[in-house]
Amino acid sequence: MGLFDKHLAYRDAYKAIQQAGADPFTVRFDAVVSPTEGVVEGRPTILLGTNNYLGLTFDEKAIAASVKAVQERGTGTTGSRIANGSFEAHVALETALAKFYGHKHAMVFTTGYQANLGVLSTLVGRGDHLILDADSHASIYDGSRLGHAEVIRFRHNDPEDLAKRLRRLKDVPGERLIVVEGIYSMIGDTAPLKEIAAIKREMGGYLLVDEAHSMGVLGATGRGLAEAAGVEDDVDFIVGTFSKSLGAIGGFCVSSLDDFEVMRVICRPYMFTASLPPAVVASTLTALEQMIAKPHLREQLNSNACRLYDGLNALGFVTGPAASPIVAATMPDVERAIAMWNGLLQSGVYLNLALPPATPDSRPLLRASISAAHTHEQIDHVLKVFAEVGAALGVIDGQKRATA
């Protein structure tokens, strides 16, 4: 009996995937030449699975700020902020985030995963109740386990089920924290946040929204789903990441609750992790400024998302409930999902293969994430490749492909 014996079923499934073609979980890029273009095994490849929503990874101002920071401040901080102190840029970024969201407080983490891990495990503990959407991200589930609160799941995007579970907690001691996401990362659907906020107002508790995939995407100024739904005053905590719309790495939490700053000395994933290096903080702060100054990027992103979503539906692919920067095509079975992913990659299109049990309803998905930097020509080429590979594998009707 070995340490890894309990994972043998996953090992065997992984080997089967590898034997079917390229390994979708260890794709290696020879080069990345723009937000939307890379090179894989010598082939020019359209990048359609990188979450680079606004295309800011190659923003000239962000790059210049990063270079300047590393030259002036060095390559890293070599420790946490409670041990090694904060650089002026850490404070400037937190100040900018608090101002952007209209909150009193902001706290920056080294990754988005750690933001959820730290915030959720610190806000609620034994005797409290953490009420999660069933399709929550892995970082939310991991944070819930670390904090020892009672975890209650409600059906995905079902406000009535949330209300039912909150009613069961009536007169039960302990705080209640409701957690939802702005855009869910697998199929790109949004939470019914207006209805959820109304339930929170009626029944009490706190509301946290993870805007990782909706920051810079939704809302009049890009603040996310809470802004788009008009319920920002009902949201007590917003968690987000710098690794999507801002093209870097890191995470954050903003709030206006009194005593929020105590988190800095009780939140273990913040306290015992080295802080973000100067170059990352500088590029993130500049990217935030660019996002605010360039609302047309958000408009272009949503236009591109509709173009791909409508095109895939016209070809006969099964997609999510509405167009968003995450467009997922449901595959009929795992074998054809793997074959389709390989066919797309061989034809110069890179996106994400998502397999059960990591997918909603245990259905295999091909997950695309759109960028404002994609051209219409790139999206039309992607649709052409989807049509050719999908028809060859019997995923779509070849006749429908010819008339789409």
C-alpha positions as CSV (number, residue, x, y, z in Angstrom):
1,M,0.0,0.0,0.0
2,G,1.6,3.3,-1.1
3,L,0.7,6.9,-0.5
4,F,-0.6,7.4,-4.0
5,D,-2.7,4.2,-4.2
6,K,-5.8,6.0,-3.3
7,H,-5.4,8.1,-6.5
8,L,-4.9,5.1,-8.9
9,A,-8.3,5.6,-10.5
10,Y,-7.3,9.2,-11.4
11,R,-3.9,8.0,-12.6
12,D,-5.4,5.5,-15.0
13,A,-7.9,8.1,-16.3
14,Y,-5.1,10.5,-16.8
15,K,-3.1,8.0,-18.7
16,A,-6.0,7.3,-21.0
17,I,-6.3,11.0,-21.8
18,Q,-2.6,11.2,-22.6
19,Q,-2.8,8.2,-24.9
20,A,-5.5,9.8,-26.9
21,G,-3.2,12.6,-28.0
22,A,-1.6,15.7,-26.5
23,D,-1.8,16.2,-22.8
24,P,-4.4,18.9,-22.2
25,F,-3.1,19.6,-18.7
26,T,0.6,20.2,-19.6
27,V,0.4,22.1,-22.8
28,R,3.7,23.9,-23.4
29,F,4.0,27.1,-25.4
30,D,7.1,27.7,-27.5
31,A,6.2,31.3,-27.4
32,V,3.4,33.7,-26.5
33,V,3.5,36.6,-28.8
34,S,0.4,38.6,-27.9
35,P,-2.7,38.3,-25.7
36,T,-4.4,36.1,-28.4
37,E,-1.5,34.3,-30.2
38,G,1.0,31.7,-29.2
39,V,3.1,29.0,-30.7
40,V,2.6,25.3,-29.9
41,E,4.9,22.7,-31.4
42,G,5.9,25.2,-34.0
43,R,2.2,26.0,-35.0
44,P,0.8,29.5,-34.7
45,T,-2.1,29.0,-32.3
46,I,-5.0,31.2,-31.3
47,L,-5.2,31.5,-27.5
48,L,-8.9,30.9,-26.5
49,G,-8.4,29.5,-23.0
50,T,-6.3,32.0,-21.0
51,N,-8.9,34.2,-19.1
52,N,-7.1,37.3,-20.5
53,Y,-10.4,39.2,-20.8
54,L,-9.1,42.7,-21.5
55,G,-5.9,41.6,-23.2
56,L,-3.8,43.6,-20.7
57,T,-0.9,41.1,-20.4
58,F,0.9,43.0,-23.2
59,D,-0.2,46.5,-22.3
60,E,2.8,48.8,-22.8
61,K,2.2,50.9,-19.8
62,A,1.8,47.9,-17.5
63,I,5.0,46.4,-18.9
64,A,6.9,49.6,-18.4
65,A,5.7,50.0,-14.8
66,S,6.7,46.4,-14.1
67,V,10.2,46.8,-15.5
68,K,10.7,50.1,-13.6
69,A,9.6,48.5,-10.3
70,V,11.9,45.5,-10.6
71,Q,14.8,47.8,-11.4
72,E,14.1,50.1,-8.5
73,R,12.7,47.6,-5.9
74,G,14.2,44.3,-6.8
75,T,12.7,40.9,-7.8
76,G,10.8,40.1,-4.6
77,T,9.8,40.8,-1.0
78,T,11.2,37.6,0.4
79,G,8.5,37.4,3.1
80,S,5.1,38.3,4.3
81,R,3.9,41.9,5.0
82,I,3.6,41.3,8.7
83,A,7.2,40.1,8.9
84,N,9.0,42.1,6.2
85,G,6.8,45.1,6.0
86,S,4.8,46.6,3.1
87,F,6.2,48.3,0.1
88,E,4.6,51.6,-0.9
89,A,3.1,50.0,-3.9
90,H,1.2,47.4,-1.8
91,V,-0.5,50.3,0.0
92,A,-1.1,52.2,-3.2
93,L,-2.8,49.2,-4.8
94,E,-5.0,48.6,-1.8
95,T,-6.0,52.3,-1.8
96,A,-6.8,52.2,-5.5
97,L,-8.9,49.1,-5.1
98,A,-10.9,50.5,-2.2
99,K,-11.5,53.7,-4.2
100,F,-12.6,51.8,-7.3
101,Y,-15.1,49.7,-5.4
102,G,-16.3,52.5,-3.1
103,H,-15.3,50.6,0.1
104,K,-13.4,51.7,3.1
105,H,-10.9,48.7,3.2
106,A,-9.0,46.6,0.8
107,M,-6.6,43.7,1.4
108,V,-4.3,42.2,-1.2
109,F,-3.3,38.5,-1.3
110,T,-0.6,36.8,-3.2
111,T,-3.1,34.7,-5.3
112,G,-6.8,34.7,-5.9
113,Y,-7.0,31.2,-4.4
114,Q,-5.4,32.5,-1.2
115,A,-7.9,35.4,-1.1
116,N,-10.8,33.0,-0.9
117,L,-8.9,30.6,1.4
118,G,-8.0,33.4,3.8
119,V,-11.2,35.4,3.8
120,L,-13.6,32.5,4.2
121,S,-11.5,30.6,6.8
122,T,-11.2,33.8,8.9
123,L,-14.7,35.3,8.6
124,V,-16.6,32.3,9.9
125,G,-15.6,29.4,12.2
126,R,-17.0,26.8,14.5
127,G,-20.6,27.6,15.3
128,D,-21.1,29.7,12.2
129,H,-22.8,28.8,8.9
130,L,-21.3,29.2,5.5
131,I,-24.0,29.0,2.8
132,L,-22.5,28.2,-0.7
133,D,-23.8,27.9,-4.2
134,A,-23.3,24.2,-5.1
135,D,-21.2,25.1,-8.2
136,S,-18.7,27.3,-6.2
137,H,-15.0,27.3,-7.2
138,A,-12.6,24.9,-5.6
139,S,-10.9,27.8,-3.7
140,I,-14.3,28.6,-2.0
141,Y,-14.7,25.0,-0.9
142,D,-11.2,24.7,0.4
143,G,-11.6,27.9,2.3
144,S,-14.8,26.6,3.9
145,R,-13.0,23.5,5.1
146,L,-10.2,25.4,6.7
147,G,-12.5,27.6,8.7
148,H,-14.6,24.8,10.4
149,A,-17.9,26.5,9.9
150,E,-20.9,24.4,9.1
151,V,-21.1,24.3,5.3
152,I,-24.6,24.4,3.7
153,R,-24.9,24.1,-0.1
154,F,-27.9,25.4,-2.0
155,R,-28.8,24.5,-5.6
156,H,-26.9,26.4,-8.2
157,N,-28.4,29.8,-8.9
158,D,-31.6,28.9,-7.0
159,P,-32.7,31.7,-4.7
160,E,-35.7,29.8,-3.4
161,D,-33.5,26.9,-2.3
162,L,-31.2,29.5,-0.6
163,A,-34.2,31.0,1.2
164,K,-35.4,27.5,2.3
165,R,-32.0,26.7,3.8
166,L,-31.8,30.0,5.6
167,R,-35.3,29.5,7.1
168,R,-34.0,26.2,8.6
169,L,-31.4,28.2,10.4
170,K,-34.0,30.5,12.1
171,D,-33.2,30.8,15.8
172,V,-30.0,28.7,15.4
173,P,-27.0,30.5,16.9
174,G,-24.0,31.6,14.8
175,E,-23.3,34.0,12.0
176,R,-24.4,33.3,8.4
177,L,-22.3,34.1,5.4
178,I,-23.7,33.6,1.9
179,V,-21.2,33.1,-0.9
180,V,-21.9,33.4,-4.7
181,E,-19.8,34.2,-7.8
182,G,-20.3,36.9,-10.3
183,I,-19.6,34.7,-13.3
184,Y,-19.2,31.0,-12.8
185,S,-16.0,29.7,-14.3
186,M,-17.2,26.6,-16.1
187,I,-20.1,27.7,-18.3
188,G,-20.1,31.4,-17.8
189,D,-23.5,31.9,-16.2
190,T,-24.1,34.7,-13.7
191,A,-25.7,34.5,-10.3
192,P,-29.3,35.9,-9.8
193,L,-27.7,38.4,-7.5
194,K,-30.6,40.8,-7.2
195,E,-32.8,38.0,-5.8
196,I,-30.1,36.7,-3.6
197,A,-29.5,40.2,-2.1
198,A,-33.2,40.5,-1.4
199,I,-33.2,37.2,0.5
200,K,-30.2,38.4,2.5
201,R,-31.9,41.6,3.4
202,E,-35.1,39.8,4.5
203,M,-33.4,36.9,6.4
204,G,-30.2,38.5,7.6
205,G,-26.6,37.4,7.4
206,Y,-23.7,38.6,5.3
207,L,-23.1,38.4,1.5
208,L,-19.8,37.7,-0.2
209,V,-19.5,37.9,-4.0
210,D,-16.5,36.4,-5.8
211,E,-16.0,38.7,-8.8
212,A,-12.9,36.9,-10.2
213,H,-14.4,36.4,-13.7
214,S,-16.7,39.5,-13.6
215,M,-14.3,42.2,-12.6
216,G,-13.6,44.3,-15.7
217,V,-16.4,42.4,-17.5
218,L,-19.7,43.4,-16.0
219,G,-21.1,46.7,-14.7
220,A,-21.1,50.2,-16.0
221,T,-17.5,50.8,-14.7
222,G,-16.4,47.2,-14.6
223,R,-16.9,46.6,-10.9
224,G,-18.7,43.3,-11.6
225,L,-22.1,41.7,-11.2
226,A,-22.9,43.6,-8.0
227,E,-22.7,46.8,-9.9
228,A,-24.5,45.4,-12.9
229,A,-27.4,44.1,-10.7
230,G,-27.6,47.4,-8.7
231,V,-27.0,45.7,-5.3
232,E,-23.5,46.9,-4.3
233,D,-24.9,48.3,-1.0
234,D,-26.1,44.8,-0.1
235,V,-22.7,43.1,-0.7
236,D,-20.5,43.0,2.4
237,F,-17.4,41.5,0.9
238,I,-16.1,41.4,-2.7
239,V,-13.3,39.0,-3.5
240,G,-11.4,39.0,-6.7
241,T,-8.3,38.2,-8.6
242,F,-5.6,40.0,-10.7
243,S,-5.1,37.0,-12.9
244,K,-8.0,37.6,-15.3
245,S,-8.9,41.1,-16.4
246,L,-5.8,42.7,-14.9
247,G,-3.4,40.2,-16.6
248,A,-1.1,39.5,-13.6
249,I,-1.4,37.3,-10.4
250,G,-2.8,38.0,-6.9
251,G,-6.1,38.5,-5.2
252,F,-8.0,40.9,-3.0
253,C,-10.9,41.5,-0.7
254,V,-12.7,44.8,-0.2
255,S,-15.3,45.7,2.4
256,S,-16.6,48.6,4.4
257,L,-17.3,46.6,7.6
258,D,-15.8,48.0,10.8
259,D,-12.8,46.2,12.2
260,F,-12.0,44.7,8.8
261,E,-8.3,45.6,9.3
262,V,-8.0,43.0,12.1
263,M,-7.9,40.5,9.3
264,R,-4.2,41.4,8.8
265,V,-3.2,39.8,12.1
266,I,-5.7,36.8,12.1
267,C,-5.8,35.7,8.5
268,R,-3.2,32.9,8.2
269,P,-3.0,32.7,4.4
270,Y,-2.2,36.4,4.4
271,M,0.1,36.3,7.4
272,F,2.3,33.4,6.4
273,T,2.8,33.9,2.7
274,A,5.3,36.1,1.0
275,S,3.7,39.2,-0.4
276,L,3.4,40.1,-4.1
277,P,6.7,41.2,-5.7
278,P,7.1,44.9,-6.7
279,A,6.9,44.2,-10.5
280,V,3.5,42.4,-10.2
281,V,2.0,45.1,-7.9
282,A,3.2,47.8,-10.3
283,S,1.7,46.1,-13.4
284,T,-1.5,45.3,-11.6
285,L,-2.0,48.9,-10.4
286,T,-1.3,50.2,-14.0
287,A,-3.7,47.6,-15.5
288,L,-6.4,48.7,-13.1
289,E,-5.9,52.3,-14.2
290,Q,-6.0,51.2,-17.9
291,M,-9.2,49.2,-17.2
292,I,-10.9,52.3,-15.7
293,A,-9.7,54.6,-18.5
294,K,-10.7,52.3,-21.4
295,P,-14.3,51.2,-21.1
296,H,-14.3,50.3,-24.8
297,L,-12.3,47.2,-23.9
298,R,-15.3,45.9,-22.0
299,E,-17.5,46.7,-24.9
300,Q,-15.2,44.9,-27.4
301,L,-15.0,41.9,-25.1
302,N,-18.7,41.5,-24.9
303,S,-19.1,41.9,-28.6
304,N,-16.5,39.2,-29.2
305,A,-18.2,36.9,-26.7
306,C,-21.5,37.3,-28.5
307,R,-19.9,36.6,-31.9
308,L,-18.4,33.3,-30.7
309,Y,-21.5,32.3,-28.7
310,D,-23.9,33.0,-31.5
311,G,-21.6,31.3,-34.0
312,L,-21.3,28.1,-32.0
313,N,-25.1,27.9,-31.5
314,A,-25.7,28.4,-35.2
315,L,-23.4,25.5,-35.9
316,G,-25.4,23.3,-33.6
317,F,-23.2,23.1,-30.5
318,V,-24.8,23.1,-27.1
319,T,-23.6,26.1,-25.0
320,G,-24.4,27.8,-21.8
321,P,-27.6,29.8,-21.0
322,A,-26.3,33.2,-22.2
323,A,-23.3,34.9,-23.9
324,S,-20.5,35.8,-21.6
325,P,-16.7,36.0,-21.9
326,I,-16.7,32.3,-20.9
327,V,-18.3,30.2,-23.7
328,A,-18.5,26.5,-23.0
329,A,-19.6,23.9,-25.5
330,T,-21.0,20.7,-24.0
331,M,-19.7,17.5,-25.6
332,P,-21.7,14.3,-25.9
333,D,-19.1,12.1,-24.1
334,V,-15.6,12.2,-22.7
335,E,-14.1,10.4,-25.7
336,R,-15.3,12.9,-28.2
337,A,-14.5,15.8,-25.9
338,I,-10.9,14.6,-25.8
339,A,-10.8,14.0,-29.5
340,M,-12.4,17.4,-30.2
341,W,-9.9,19.2,-28.0
342,N,-7.0,17.5,-29.8
343,G,-8.4,18.3,-33.2
344,L,-8.8,21.9,-32.3
345,L,-5.2,22.1,-31.0
346,Q,-3.8,20.4,-34.1
347,S,-5.7,23.1,-36.1
348,G,-4.2,26.0,-34.2
349,V,-6.9,26.7,-31.5
350,Y,-6.1,26.3,-27.8
351,L,-8.9,26.2,-25.3
352,N,-9.6,24.3,-22.1
353,L,-10.8,20.7,-21.7
354,A,-13.0,20.3,-18.6
355,L,-13.9,16.8,-17.6
356,P,-16.2,15.3,-14.9
357,P,-16.2,15.5,-11.9
358,A,-15.0,19.1,-12.2
359,T,-17.9,20.1,-14.4
360,P,-21.6,20.9,-13.7
361,D,-23.9,17.9,-14.2
362,S,-20.9,15.7,-14.9
363,R,-20.8,16.7,-18.6
364,P,-17.5,17.2,-20.5
365,L,-16.9,20.7,-21.7
366,L,-14.7,22.6,-24.1
367,R,-14.3,25.9,-22.4
368,A,-13.3,29.1,-24.2
369,S,-12.5,32.4,-22.6
370,I,-12.7,35.4,-24.9
371,S,-10.5,38.5,-25.0
372,A,-11.2,42.1,-26.0
373,A,-8.0,41.6,-28.0
374,H,-9.4,38.9,-30.3
375,T,-10.2,40.1,-33.8
376,H,-13.3,39.2,-35.7
377,E,-11.1,37.3,-38.1
378,Q,-9.7,35.2,-35.3
379,I,-13.1,34.4,-33.9
380,D,-14.4,33.5,-37.4
381,H,-11.4,31.2,-37.9
382,V,-12.1,29.5,-34.6
383,L,-15.7,28.9,-35.7
384,K,-14.5,27.4,-39.0
385,V,-12.2,25.0,-37.1
386,F,-15.0,24.1,-34.6
387,A,-17.3,23.3,-37.6
388,E,-14.8,21.1,-39.4
389,V,-13.6,19.1,-36.3
390,G,-17.1,18.9,-34.8
391,A,-18.6,17.6,-38.0
392,A,-15.8,15.0,-38.5
393,L,-16.4,13.6,-35.0
394,G,-20.2,13.6,-35.3
395,V,-20.6,16.2,-32.5
396,I,-22.6,18.4,-34.9
397,D,-24.6,17.8,-38.0
398,G,-22.3,18.3,-41.0
399,Q,-25.3,19.6,-43.1
400,K,-26.0,22.2,-40.5
401,R,-22.4,23.2,-40.6
402,A,-22.5,23.7,-44.4
403,T,-25.5,26.1,-44.1
404,A,-24.4,28.0,-40.9
